[in-house]
């Protein structure tokens, strides 16, 4: 039977996790009012930040209680000596994919706020439990190594601005215990148990999966392994892309050398080329695989030409061995 860490032990764990950010970053902390982000805000205020810390709460305007919850976060933040911002997601909401849309809106609003106040780092309270759930969701969605790597501890949101998750290795139970030990009041988002949402349904199944061996710890270990492998593959693909590029003025690759690359590197080189050429957004893995393995590879093997369009980019393989990525011409409207 596991033994819960002492209050002093939890304090030390949180202090160690926050130390790199408190010492160097100009921080904006995203606080929903739940126990994870409430513990993050309180600990950041306690453990001596080198620069003033500010707090932001996003009211997605999806629940009537959201406005009051944001106000309550502000009361707690000001009691800790922290400036608080309420950010609202206004406008029409989609009828489908609401959680994904809300997540995108949240990060956009947080990045805009950070830019206004001069923060270079946004901290969120994601925990080890969140990481395990994310990996499981991506496993069920058929993700490759990049998706199975889960959430990264840090990622760029904009030039000069990063998103960081200092508590990504810390169980949620520790943060709940921290709140209890320090008398912090937190809220519970009802969507966390609303089984209309996949994450809530999977959360309910986690104990049964753990009993069969698919424990949160194993899911987190899988994420760490996939992150390690994905980073190596990404670096190899980046080096190959640079070596194969034939001109700095356009995205044109030496297709003959490209054909000799291992599948995993080839896939990523084409993904890099699409991005470099201006393909908007992330390319779905299935579509990228179809382009590379069903269209491009056979054409390369046969020494044939090929033209395909993906994410607004025309992928044009000449029989002479030149592969170019160009903005696709606009489609003609029917007359």
C-alpha positions as a printed Julia matrix, in Angstrom:
335×3 Matrix{Float64}:
   0.0    0.0     0.0
   1.36   3.42   -0.97
   1.82   6.04    1.71
   0.87   9.63    0.99
   3.78  12.04    1.29
   3.87  14.39    4.25
   2.92  18.03    3.93
   6.6   18.96    4.15
   7.38  16.39    1.47
   4.75  17.79   -0.87
   6.02  21.33   -0.26
   9.56  20.24   -1.16
   8.36  18.44   -4.3
   6.42  21.46   -5.53
   9.24  23.85   -4.68
  11.73  21.75   -6.66
   9.38  21.53   -9.65
   8.8   25.31   -9.68
  12.37  26.41   -8.94
  13.62  26.68  -12.58
  10.66  28.88  -13.52
  10.55  31.04  -10.41
  14.24  31.86  -10.74
  14.25  32.92  -14.39
  10.79  33.45  -15.88
   8.36  36.33  -16.07
   5.34  34.21  -15.25
   1.65  34.18  -16.08
  -0.09  31.34  -14.23
  -3.26  29.87  -15.71
  -5.65  29.15  -12.84
  -9.09  27.63  -13.36
  -9.85  27.35   -9.66
  -9.42  23.58   -9.51
  -7.03  22.02   -6.97
  -4.16  21.57   -9.44
  -3.92  25.17  -10.61
  -4.84  26.54   -7.18
  -1.89  24.66   -5.67
   0.31  25.97   -8.49
  -0.68  29.57   -7.82
  -0.27  29.29   -4.06
   3.09  27.5    -4.27
   4.45  29.99   -6.8
   3.55  32.87   -4.48
   5.13  31.12   -1.47
   8.43  29.99   -2.91
  10.02  33.31   -3.77
   9.65  34.21   -7.46
  12.45  36.37   -8.84
   9.95  38.48  -10.81
   6.35  39.52  -10.12
   3.91  36.73  -10.92
   0.5   37.36  -12.49
  -2.52  35.08  -12.77
  -5.16  34.61  -15.46
  -8.45  32.74  -15.44
 -10.33  31.95  -18.64
 -14.1   32.15  -18.47
 -15.18  30.12  -21.48
 -18.78  31.34  -21.1
 -19.93  27.73  -21.21
 -21.29  27.51  -17.65
 -23.19  30.12  -15.66
 -20.93  29.4   -12.66
 -17.81  30.28  -14.65
 -17.92  34.01  -13.97
 -18.25  33.56  -10.2
 -15.47  30.96  -10.18
 -13.17  33.37  -12.02
 -14.0   36.1    -9.5
 -13.17  33.72   -6.64
  -9.78  32.94   -8.17
  -9.17  36.68   -8.28
  -9.95  37.01   -4.57
  -7.44  34.25   -3.73
  -4.81  35.67   -6.08
  -5.03  39.15   -4.62
  -4.79  37.73   -1.09
  -1.48  36.21   -2.2
  -0.32  39.56   -3.61
  -0.78  38.5    -7.24
  -2.43  40.53   -9.99
  -5.34  38.67  -11.6
  -6.83  38.84  -15.11
 -10.16  37.4   -16.25
 -10.13  36.41  -19.92
 -13.42  35.65  -21.66
 -14.08  33.47  -24.68
 -16.76  35.46  -26.43
 -18.68  34.75  -29.6
 -20.45  31.7   -30.97
 -19.4   28.26  -29.74
 -19.16  25.17  -31.96
 -21.8   22.48  -31.62
 -19.17  19.74  -31.94
 -15.63  19.39  -30.58
 -16.34  21.93  -27.88
 -13.52  20.82  -25.57
 -10.89  21.03  -28.3
 -12.2   24.44  -29.36
 -12.21  25.65  -25.75
  -8.63  24.46  -25.29
  -7.48  26.32  -28.41
  -9.33  29.46  -27.31
  -7.82  29.19  -23.83
  -4.24  29.08  -25.08
  -4.88  31.9   -27.53
  -6.29  34.11  -24.77
  -3.46  33.22  -22.39
  -0.81  33.97  -25.0
  -2.42  37.34  -25.77
  -2.53  38.2   -22.07
   1.09  37.14  -21.56
   2.13  39.33  -24.46
   0.32  42.34  -22.99
   1.93  42.02  -19.57
   5.42  41.06  -20.77
   5.38  37.47  -19.49
   7.63  34.99  -21.28
   6.33  31.82  -19.6
   2.79  30.55  -19.03
   2.48  27.9   -16.32
  -0.38  25.4   -16.17
  -1.24  22.89  -13.46
  -1.28  19.71  -15.58
  -0.44  16.64  -13.5
   0.82  13.11  -13.95
  -2.82  11.96  -14.02
  -3.52  14.32  -16.93
  -0.52  12.93  -18.78
  -1.69   9.33  -18.37
  -5.18  10.22  -19.62
  -3.76  12.1   -22.59
  -1.58   9.16  -23.65
  -4.54   6.77  -23.35
  -6.74   9.05  -25.46
  -4.07   9.31  -28.14
  -3.47   5.56  -28.06
  -7.15   4.98  -28.78
  -7.01   7.59  -31.56
  -4.22   5.67  -33.29
  -1.5    8.28  -32.75
   2.12   7.72  -33.7
   5.17   8.31  -31.48
   4.69  12.08  -31.5
   1.17  11.78  -30.09
   2.03   9.0   -27.67
   4.76  11.22  -26.23
   1.84  12.99  -24.54
   2.11  16.53  -23.28
   5.59  17.99  -23.26
   6.84  19.72  -20.15
   7.57  22.79  -22.27
   6.58  23.97  -25.73
   6.67  27.24  -27.61
   3.41  29.15  -27.9
   4.84  32.1   -29.81
   8.28  33.58  -30.48
   9.83  34.31  -27.1
   6.93  32.7   -25.2
   6.73  29.18  -23.8
   4.07  27.07  -22.12
   5.38  25.03  -19.18
   3.85  22.29  -17.04
   6.03  22.06  -13.91
   3.78  19.49  -12.17
   3.62  16.98  -15.03
   5.33  14.27  -12.94
   3.31  14.95   -9.76
   0.12  12.98   -8.98
  -3.07  14.96   -8.68
  -3.6   13.49   -5.19
  -0.48  15.34   -3.98
  -1.9   18.66   -5.16
  -5.26  17.94   -3.54
  -3.37  17.15   -0.32
  -1.39  20.4    -0.66
  -4.62  22.39   -0.93
  -6.03  20.61    2.13
  -2.85  21.21    4.14
  -2.92  24.95    3.39
  -6.68  25.44    3.71
  -7.15  26.32    0.04
 -10.66  26.17   -1.38
 -10.92  24.88   -4.94
 -13.72  24.19   -7.39
 -14.59  21.08   -9.38
 -15.38  21.4   -13.08
 -18.46  19.23  -13.76
 -17.16  18.45  -17.25
 -14.5   16.3   -15.56
 -17.19  13.72  -14.79
 -19.51  14.44  -17.72
 -19.5   11.25  -19.77
 -20.44  13.09  -22.93
 -16.7   13.78  -23.09
 -14.17  11.06  -23.93
 -11.69  12.09  -21.23
 -14.33  11.74  -18.51
 -15.33   8.29  -19.78
 -11.71   7.14  -19.84
 -11.09   8.57  -16.39
 -13.84   6.33  -15.07
 -12.21   3.3   -16.76
  -8.7    3.95  -15.46
  -8.99   1.77  -12.31
 -10.15  -1.22  -14.36
  -7.36  -0.71  -16.9
  -4.82  -0.43  -14.09
  -6.06  -3.74  -12.68
  -5.22  -5.31  -16.06
  -1.74  -3.79  -16.02
  -2.31  -0.57  -17.99
  -1.62   1.66  -15.01
  -1.17   5.44  -15.1
   2.51   4.91  -14.29
   2.96   2.64  -17.32
   1.17   5.16  -19.53
   3.48   7.9   -18.28
   6.51   5.68  -18.88
   5.26   5.06  -22.42
   5.04   8.83  -22.94
   8.62   9.31  -21.76
   9.9    6.57  -24.08
   7.96   7.89  -27.05
   9.19  11.42  -26.37
  12.78  10.18  -26.32
  12.36   8.3   -29.61
  10.38  11.08  -31.28
  13.04  13.65  -30.4
  15.73  11.45  -31.98
  13.65  10.89  -35.12
  12.82  14.59  -35.35
  16.5   15.57  -35.11
  17.47  13.02  -37.77
  14.68  14.24  -40.06
  15.72  17.87  -39.57
  19.3   17.04  -40.52
  18.12  15.08  -43.57
  15.8   17.89  -44.65
  18.66  20.39  -44.5
  20.97  18.07  -46.44
  18.4   17.29  -49.16
  17.2   20.84  -49.73
  18.43  22.03  -53.1
  17.79  25.77  -52.73
  17.21  28.21  -49.91
  14.64  30.17  -51.93
  12.07  27.37  -52.28
  11.25  24.02  -50.72
  12.81  21.71  -53.3
  14.36  18.38  -52.34
  16.67  15.87  -53.99
  14.17  13.05  -54.51
  16.75  10.38  -55.42
  18.47  10.68  -52.05
  15.12  11.08  -50.32
  14.04   7.67  -51.61
  16.83   5.96  -49.66
  15.72   7.27  -46.26
  14.12   4.93  -43.69
  10.33   5.21  -43.65
  10.17   6.98  -40.28
  12.65   9.65  -41.4
  11.09  10.02  -44.85
   7.68  10.63  -43.29
   9.03  13.38  -41.06
  11.08  15.03  -43.83
   7.93  15.37  -45.95
   6.09  16.74  -42.91
   8.84  19.32  -42.4
   8.73  20.27  -46.07
   4.96  20.79  -45.97
   5.33  23.01  -42.91
   8.22  24.97  -44.41
   6.23  25.54  -47.58
   3.38  27.09  -45.58
   0.98  24.21  -45.07
  -1.37  25.52  -42.4
  -1.82  23.65  -39.14
  -0.8   20.12  -38.23
  -1.11  17.41  -40.87
  -3.1   14.38  -39.73
  -0.79  11.37  -39.54
  -3.09   9.19  -41.66
  -3.1   11.74  -44.5
   0.65  12.2   -44.34
   1.18   8.43  -44.38
  -1.14   8.08  -47.38
   0.76  10.74  -49.29
   4.18   9.29  -48.48
   3.6    5.54  -48.56
   0.8    5.19  -51.13
   1.73   7.97  -53.57
   5.26   9.29  -53.14
   7.21   6.1   -52.41
   5.82   4.12  -55.37
   6.52   7.07  -57.68
  10.07   7.36  -56.35
  10.66   3.62  -56.86
   9.34   3.77  -60.41
  11.16   6.98  -61.33
   7.78   8.46  -62.21
   6.24  11.88  -61.73
   3.51  12.64  -59.18
   1.37  15.61  -58.19
  -0.72  15.69  -55.02
  -2.14  18.46  -52.84
  -2.18  18.41  -49.04
  -2.93  21.27  -46.63
  -2.9   23.76  -49.49
   0.53  22.64  -50.71
   1.15  21.12  -54.14
   3.63  18.24  -53.8
   5.2   17.93  -57.23
   7.61  15.09  -58.04
   9.37  15.34  -61.4
  10.56  12.2   -63.16
  14.06  13.7   -63.14
  14.28  13.36  -59.36
  13.23  16.77  -58.02
  10.5   17.07  -55.39
   9.02  20.52  -54.84
   6.47  21.86  -52.36
   4.57  24.89  -53.63
   1.47  26.79  -52.63
  -1.36  25.13  -54.51
  -3.17  27.36  -57.04
  -6.6   28.51  -55.97
  -9.43  26.33  -57.2
 -11.56  27.83  -59.9
 -15.1   28.51  -58.85
 -17.71  26.88  -61.05
 -18.96  29.22  -63.73
